[in-house]
Amino acid sequence: MRLRGDVFWAWADPELHSRTHDETLHDGTFIDVQVRLSRAGETQMFIGIYAHSGMALHEEAVDPRPGESMTRALAWGVGRARQLATAGSAGTCRSASSR
């Protein structure tokens, strides 16, 4: 069970269409990348990294980039999540507004 942080709850909106990539890494770290279309039609992204215990290690909401598809954003987010998790940078929960 993941223990979601404030960044996730501020980002979450179950009424919006979204796509998700969940992955458990070799060390048990869990990554959760979600993309969605905002009500204004912008692609928005959430990246979460969680310990095997479920504790949030890192969460960020990434601001939209005009014209970026959900598919492209999801691929970028998965790469970023893997990089953060394997580089040991997943140490804080925060919100990010740029890439």
C-alpha positions in Angstrom: 0.0 0.0 0.0 1.4 3.4 -1.0 1.3 6.2 1.5 0.5 9.2 -0.7 2.0 12.6 0.2 0.5 16.0 -0.1 1.8 16.5 -3.6 -0.2 13.6 -4.9 -3.4 14.7 -3.1 -3.1 18.2 -4.5 -2.6 16.8 -8.0 -5.3 14.1 -7.9 -8.6 14.6 -9.7 -10.5 11.3 -10.4 -12.8 13.1 -12.9 -10.0 13.6 -15.5 -8.9 11.0 -18.0 -5.4 9.7 -17.1 -2.9 7.0 -18.1 -0.6 5.3 -15.5 2.7 3.5 -15.5 3.5 1.4 -12.4 6.7 -0.4 -12.0 8.6 -2.2 -9.3 12.4 -1.8 -9.6 14.9 -4.6 -8.7 15.4 -3.2 -5.2 11.6 -3.1 -4.4 11.3 0.6 -5.0 8.0 1.4 -6.7 7.5 4.1 -9.3 4.1 5.6 -10.3 3.9 7.9 -13.2 0.5 9.4 -14.2 -0.4 11.7 -17.1 -3.7 13.3 -17.7 -5.4 16.0 -19.8 -6.5 19.0 -17.7 -9.9 20.6 -18.3 -8.1 23.1 -20.5 -6.6 20.2 -22.6 -3.1 20.5 -21.3 -1.0 17.4 -20.6 -0.1 17.2 -16.9 2.1 14.7 -15.1 2.7 13.2 -11.6 5.8 11.2 -10.7 5.8 9.2 -7.5 8.6 7.1 -6.0 7.8 4.8 -3.1 9.8 2.6 -0.8 9.0 -1.1 -0.6 7.2 -0.3 2.7 4.9 2.2 0.7 6.4 5.3 2.2 6.7 8.2 -0.3 10.3 8.9 -1.1 9.6 11.5 -3.9 6.6 13.0 -5.4 6.4 15.8 -8.0 3.7 17.3 -10.2 5.2 18.5 -13.4 3.7 21.6 -15.2 2.3 21.0 -18.7 4.3 21.7 -21.8 2.1 23.0 -24.7 1.4 20.5 -27.4 3.0 17.5 -25.7 1.0 14.3 -26.0 0.1 12.1 -23.1 2.2 9.3 -24.6 5.3 11.4 -25.0 4.9 12.9 -21.5 4.4 9.4 -20.0 7.6 8.1 -21.6 9.6 11.1 -20.4 8.2 10.7 -16.9 9.0 7.0 -16.7 12.6 7.8 -17.6 12.8 10.5 -15.0 11.3 8.3 -12.3 13.8 5.5 -13.0 16.7 8.0 -13.0 15.6 9.5 -9.7 15.0 6.2 -8.1 18.3 4.6 -9.2 20.4 7.7 -8.6 19.3 7.9 -5.0 17.8 11.3 -5.6 14.4 10.1 -4.3 14.7 11.5 -0.9 12.1 14.2 -0.6 8.5 14.8 -1.5 8.1 18.0 -3.5 6.4 19.6 -6.4 8.3 20.5 -9.5 7.2 23.0 -12.1 9.8 22.5 -14.8 11.7 19.9 -16.7 
